[in-house]
Amino acid sequence: MNVRRTVFWAIACLLVGLGLSPLVDIFAQSLFVNGRFSLDLFHNLFASPQTRHLLITSLSLAGLVTLLSLLVGLPLGILLGKSDVPGRPLLITLFTIPLLIPPYVQAVAWFHLLGRQGWVSRWFGGGDWNAGSDFLFSLGGCAWILFGCFMPILMLLTIAFIRSVNPRLEEAALLAANWPRVLSRITLPLILPGIILGMLLIFLLSLGEFGVPLFLRTNVFPVETFTQFSAYYDFGAAAAAAVPLALIALVAIFAEGLFVEKKTVHVRIGSGHGSGIRMELGESGKWVSAVMWIFAFTTVFMPLLALLGESAAIQAWRTAIAQGWDSILRSLVFAAIAASLLTLLGFLTGYLIHVQGLGSWRFLDTLTILLFALPSTVIGIGMIGVWNRPFTNFVYASPIILILGYVIQYWVLPSRITLAALSRIPPSMEEAAQVMGVSWTKRITGIVVPLLRRDLGVAWLVAYIFSLRDTGISMLVYPPGMDPLTVRIFTLMANGEPAMIAALCVLLVIVSLVPFGTIQWVGKDNGGT
Amino acid sequence: MILFEYQRISKHYREQTTIRDFSLAVEQGERIVLFGPSGCGKTTLLRMLAGFAVPDKGTILIAGKVAARDGKNVLTPEERNLGMVFQDLALWPHLTVYGNLEFGMKAKGIPPAERRRRMDEMLKLLKIERYSSAKPHQLSGGEQQRVALARALVMQPLALLMDEPLSSLDEELNLHLRREIVRLQQALKFTLLYVTHSRSEAKEIGTRLIFLEKRGS
């Protein structure tokens, strides 16, 4: 077997082995009680009226977040990707910020804004205003915060897909119709796979999110799984509670795969058509821009300002740094190691998928999306089942388990970035070296990697941000004394000073946004976003 | 001496037969031009010889060795010792002209002194020696063509394959470079397989012209 094929097989085995083993384990754990096959756990789970309530709440929450994201994210994506609305690049950057901050940190920020002792309450009711708090601690409040966190996914995918549409298709239609008709009859049908993918990711991420519902006391499936695991240490019940989530994710991803498979003929992300002809808004562009700025200020800045205001005392920062310094350092190191591994594995996976190097390339691509969309509680509990054994204790009791978790869940990010970048490079670039007799490894190191160096830099930074902001996997698998910052904040929230917690949250926001700023700078330097 | 040979090659694409029972034997030092309308399969024939496409039926022989047979490539593109100039030229943008020429030789372990000798000779022959430290984007279309030619020839391939390399150039430059290619071939005596859709280009370059017609399945 040649080197190329060996590497492809190694990547496929690693992805399938690492990615599927937690899923297999969680199914197995839920089917065995005291070492014997039993459906009791499922029976108990589904017989309980609480399960129906959990299922309805979970699906309602995810559905509401998806609907809100569609209603706001799609128009935002169209306007920012297609129109000449003033301040587009900055607005895209602003609306993307919430995606980079752990959702529960945003819940804390909103709590300081709308809670009983929050800033709005102090401004309007002298501390007696409860409407904000009542809203926040309801299903609607939980949905509102998650909408802020995940809406950028739909907006960014809409922009990316709009940019990949061949502008000639729109120009040809514009000769016979106006923009609204062209958008509805030409552009939207072409970008439909992107919209569906965005909606699906938002639905699954909301369904799997446990930090925000836990903080706002909204009982959903992931909270139940986490509670069964952390409070009662009932591994089987936790696994059984995680299975419905895993099943929903599996069904949704494969259904989307079937649908999008038939629809991706015309559109490829990163095919580099640019925005083509722009929809001119004329005078109303200023008003549209103003509305967007007000919306960004209200939903992005206000909560962060409330968080900053809460942490204003110097003493809070001193305590925060004293209590969180070691965790900050650990977070940075773990995220850097995970990002480096992810970049390497994601690049090779993206390359494998691009050249369709193995018959199973489509399955591998779908698997990476599934792992990203699966609730972190499912992956985390599955990983504990797989690695918590005497002979794998060197992994389980060390930061390797955390890094493995990040790699499994975020594998898709560098893989998709590589895939998008490779689709911009003509195959002849590599063929020219191949026909000269240059080996595959030398073609990769001498031609492909140098051509992709900026994209791989961006892939590293994206993987770094997601590893840094991770909460779900970190909460479940962190080894004793090795908690990263997200976990430390979560733990301190139970009895820590609110000002100190707010300061730690601000620190987390800062360390997440610095690499994002770098990406923006690299993107600007590269002539794109 | 026959350098390469297509023996009863057939190729289907999207359930249509693009090429059916195509046979051709090419002698050492010949200038063969495959020409015909878009979709007639001329580029596919070239890519099959290079090893980037596989014939569904038939055999391809290169220097007496079976390179492909009945749906399987026996020799990989790396093992065929051919040179190729692509339609988009495929010059590596991150490398200088020198880097583009040196990359293949370095990867194949040719000693530095020999690499330098070959590169200097080729740059001089193609009159681009003063651009050796330039990056491809700093060159004009004609200069880029010359670099692509030099990069393929510096490897001293058994044959040079050219896939519509002049199609994106203006008429004047196109005419000039046709003559340059013929001059170069006559000087270096390499075997050339050239693909074009232009009849006049075919006539000027080829010593033997193969016209391919487009037919349904």
HADDOCK unambig.tbl for C-alpha pairs under 7 A between the chains (distance, minus, plus):
assign (segid A and resid 428 and name CA) (segid B and resid 86 and name CA) 6.91 0.50 0.50
assign (segid A and resid 428 and name CA) (segid B and resid 90 and name CA) 5.59 0.50 0.50
assign (segid A and resid 429 and name CA) (segid B and resid 90 and name CA) 4.91 0.50 0.50
assign (segid A and resid 429 and name CA) (segid B and resid 91 and name CA) 6.99 0.50 0.50
assign (segid A and resid 429 and name CA) (segid B and resid 92 and name CA) 6.64 0.50 0.50
assign (segid A and resid 432 and name CA) (segid B and resid 84 and name CA) 6.90 0.50 0.50
assign (segid A and resid 432 and name CA) (segid B and resid 90 and name CA) 6.63 0.50 0.50
assign (segid A and resid 433 and name CA) (segid B and resid 104 and name CA) 6.50 0.50 0.50
assign (segid A and resid 434 and name CA) (segid B and resid 77 and name CA) 6.19 0.50 0.50
assign (segid A and resid 434 and name CA) (segid B and resid 78 and name CA) 5.38 0.50 0.50
assign (segid A and resid 435 and name CA) (segid B and resid 50 and name CA) 6.85 0.50 0.50
assign (segid A and resid 435 and name CA) (segid B and resid 77 and name CA) 5.19 0.50 0.50
assign (segid A and resid 435 and name CA) (segid B and resid 78 and name CA) 5.24 0.50 0.50
assign (segid A and resid 435 and name CA) (segid B and resid 82 and name CA) 6.24 0.50 0.50
assign (segid A and resid 435 and name CA) (segid B and resid 83 and name CA) 6.38 0.50 0.50
assign (segid A and resid 435 and name CA) (segid B and resid 84 and name CA) 6.95 0.50 0.50
assign (segid A and resid 436 and name CA) (segid B and resid 78 and name CA) 6.24 0.50 0.50
assign (segid A and resid 436 and name CA) (segid B and resid 81 and name CA) 6.65 0.50 0.50
assign (segid A and resid 436 and name CA) (segid B and resid 82 and name CA) 6.81 0.50 0.50
assign (segid A and resid 436 and name CA) (segid B and resid 83 and name CA) 6.40 0.50 0.50
assign (segid A and resid 436 and name CA) (segid B and resid 104 and name CA) 5.86 0.50 0.50
assign (segid A and resid 436 and name CA) (segid B and resid 155 and name CA) 6.90 0.50 0.50
assign (segid A and resid 437 and name CA) (segid B and resid 78 and name CA) 3.71 0.50 0.50
assign (segid A and resid 437 and name CA) (segid B and resid 79 and name CA) 6.18 0.50 0.50
assign (segid A and resid 437 and name CA) (segid B and resid 81 and name CA) 6.72 0.50 0.50
assign (segid A and resid 438 and name CA) (segid B and resid 78 and name CA) 6.36 0.50 0.50
assign (segid A and resid 438 and name CA) (segid B and resid 104 and name CA) 6.00 0.50 0.50
assign (segid A and resid 438 and name CA) (segid B and resid 107 and name CA) 5.73 0.50 0.50
assign (segid A and resid 438 and name CA) (segid B and resid 108 and name CA) 6.52 0.50 0.50
assign (segid A and resid 442 and name CA) (segid B and resid 107 and name CA) 6.87 0.50 0.50
assign (segid A and resid 451 and name CA) (segid B and resid 94 and name CA) 6.80 0.50 0.50
